[in-house]
Amino acid sequence: MTNKHHEAVRDLDEEKRAYADELLESAARWGLLRDTGKRKWSERTRSYQIVWEAVPGKLESDWDAWRKFQEQVQSLK
């Protein structure tokens, strides 16, 4: 592989990582995920990553929040 190919793959990985981070932060804003306060070392990214956990649903309205979140995810594509 050429250096140009490696750079393209790295750029794509960074773009995917940024997209995933944006989705997770959006889910947290909707109250669907929360930061546990824990961090986990990632050998792939060579950085600490947030450990997220799902917020258990308590009301039917949580499903509405989930649907809105899904619509928002689709609009980002």
GROMACS elastic network, one bead per residue, 0.5 to 0.9 nm:
[ bonds ]
;  ai    aj funct       b0    kb
    1     4     6  0.81141   500
    1     5     6  0.61149   500
    1     6     6  0.69375   500
    2     5     6  0.51465   500
    2     6     6  0.64070   500
    2     7     6  0.86965   500
    3     6     6  0.50024   500
    3     7     6  0.61376   500
    3     8     6  0.85859   500
    4     7     6  0.51036   500
    4     8     6  0.62103   500
    4     9     6  0.87065   500
    5     8     6  0.50423   500
    5     9     6  0.62195   500
    5    10     6  0.85647   500
    6     9     6  0.51457   500
    6    10     6  0.60925   500
    6    11     6  0.85484   500
    7    10     6  0.50179   500
    7    11     6  0.60371   500
    7    12     6  0.85382   500
    8    11     6  0.50886   500
    8    12     6  0.61755   500
    8    13     6  0.86188   500
    9    12     6  0.50708   500
    9    13     6  0.61494   500
    9    14     6  0.86119   500
   10    13     6  0.50317   500
   10    14     6  0.61635   500
   10    15     6  0.85638   500
   11    14     6  0.50786   500
   11    15     6  0.61163   500
   11    16     6  0.86417   500
   12    16     6  0.61490   500
   12    17     6  0.85167   500
   13    16     6  0.51177   500
   13    17     6  0.60660   500
   13    18     6  0.85354   500
   14    17     6  0.50147   500
   14    18     6  0.60541   500
   14    19     6  0.85232   500
   15    18     6  0.51353   500
   15    19     6  0.61682   500
   15    20     6  0.86475   500
   16    19     6  0.50330   500
   16    20     6  0.61300   500
   16    21     6  0.85641   500
   17    20     6  0.50726   500
   17    21     6  0.60960   500
   17    22     6  0.85427   500
   18    21     6  0.50648   500
   18    22     6  0.61399   500
   18    23     6  0.86788   500
   19    22     6  0.50892   500
   19    23     6  0.62908   500
   19    24     6  0.87390   500
   19    76     6  0.86883   500
   20    23     6  0.50948   500
   20    24     6  0.62072   500
   20    25     6  0.86057   500
   21    24     6  0.51558   500
   21    25     6  0.61118   500
   21    26     6  0.84620   500
   22    25     6  0.52083   500
   22    26     6  0.60582   500
   22    27     6  0.86258   500
   23    26     6  0.50264   500
   23    27     6  0.61669   500
   23    28     6  0.86273   500
   23    73     6  0.68803   500
   23    76     6  0.89652   500
   24    27     6  0.50667   500
   24    28     6  0.62328   500
   24    29     6  0.86987   500
   24    33     6  0.75009   500
   24    52     6  0.83014   500
   25    29     6  0.62370   500
   25    30     6  0.86991   500
   25    33     6  0.83098   500
   26    29     6  0.50477   500
   26    30     6  0.63284   500
   26    31     6  0.86940   500
   26    32     6  0.87985   500
   26    33     6  0.88780   500
   26    69     6  0.75893   500
   26    72     6  0.85883   500
   26    73     6  0.86052   500
   27    30     6  0.50823   500
   27    31     6  0.63333   500
   27    32     6  0.52347   500
   27    33     6  0.56629   500
   27    34     6  0.83976   500
   27    66     6  0.84788   500
   27    69     6  0.67450   500
   28    32     6  0.55624   500
   28    34     6  0.55649   500
   28    35     6  0.78280   500
   28    52     6  0.88054   500
   29    32     6  0.75443   500
   29    33     6  0.79792   500
   29    34     6  0.87449   500
   30    33     6  0.77905   500
   30    65     6  0.66021   500
   30    66     6  0.79157   500
   30    68     6  0.87153   500
   30    69     6  0.70181   500
   31    34     6  0.70527   500
   31    54     6  0.88028   500
   31    55     6  0.69432   500
   31    62     6  0.87419   500
   31    65     6  0.82105   500
   32    53     6  0.86052   500
   32    54     6  0.59496   500
   32    55     6  0.52800   500
   32    56     6  0.78956   500
   32    57     6  0.82250   500
   32    62     6  0.81683   500
   32    65     6  0.79996   500
   32    66     6  0.73390   500
   32    69     6  0.88243   500
   33    52     6  0.62999   500
   33    53     6  0.55105   500
   33    55     6  0.52884   500
   33    56     6  0.88603   500
   34    37     6  0.88220   500
   34    51     6  0.86692   500
   34    52     6  0.56081   500
   34    53     6  0.55338   500
   34    54     6  0.64563   500
   34    55     6  0.65115   500
   35    38     6  0.75290   500
   35    50     6  0.67141   500
   35    51     6  0.62402   500
   35    53     6  0.65991   500
   36    39     6  0.83071   500
   36    50     6  0.77144   500
   36    51     6  0.58944   500
   36    52     6  0.57491   500
   36    53     6  0.65183   500
   37    50     6  0.73796   500
   37    51     6  0.71383   500
   37    52     6  0.83698   500
   38    49     6  0.85054   500
   38    50     6  0.63932   500
   38    51     6  0.55415   500
   38    52     6  0.82881   500
   39    48     6  0.56870   500
   39    49     6  0.53493   500
   39    51     6  0.56074   500
   40    47     6  0.83144   500
   40    48     6  0.52744   500
   40    49     6  0.52276   500
   40    50     6  0.66301   500
   40    51     6  0.66405   500
   41    44     6  0.89979   500
   41    45     6  0.85318   500
   41    46     6  0.70860   500
   41    47     6  0.58192   500
   41    49     6  0.62330   500
   42    45     6  0.54980   500
   42    46     6  0.54070   500
   42    47     6  0.55771   500
   42    48     6  0.59890   500
   42    49     6  0.66762   500
   43    47     6  0.72550   500
   43    48     6  0.89820   500
   44    47     6  0.81458   500
   45    48     6  0.82007   500
   45    49     6  0.88083   500
   54    57     6  0.88595   500
   57    60     6  0.77564   500
   57    61     6  0.87443   500
   57    62     6  0.59313   500
   57    63     6  0.80843   500
   58    61     6  0.83995   500
   58    62     6  0.71131   500
   59    62     6  0.55890   500
   59    63     6  0.79363   500
   60    63     6  0.56924   500
   60    64     6  0.73986   500
   61    64     6  0.50604   500
   61    65     6  0.65408   500
   61    66     6  0.87544   500
   62    66     6  0.62211   500
   62    67     6  0.86848   500
   63    67     6  0.61744   500
   63    68     6  0.85823   500
   64    67     6  0.50858   500
   64    68     6  0.61887   500
   64    69     6  0.85145   500
   65    68     6  0.51010   500
   65    69     6  0.60912   500
   65    70     6  0.86315   500
   66    70     6  0.61789   500
   66    71     6  0.86600   500
   67    70     6  0.50191   500
   67    71     6  0.62465   500
   67    72     6  0.86145   500
   68    71     6  0.50642   500
   68    72     6  0.62138   500
   68    73     6  0.86698   500
   69    72     6  0.50051   500
   69    73     6  0.62123   500
   69    74     6  0.87064   500
   70    74     6  0.62707   500
   70    75     6  0.86717   500
   71    74     6  0.51324   500
   71    75     6  0.62794   500
   71    76     6  0.89021   500
   72    75     6  0.50665   500
   72    76     6  0.65298   500
   73    76     6  0.53116   500
   73    77     6  0.70479   500
   74    77     6  0.55794   500
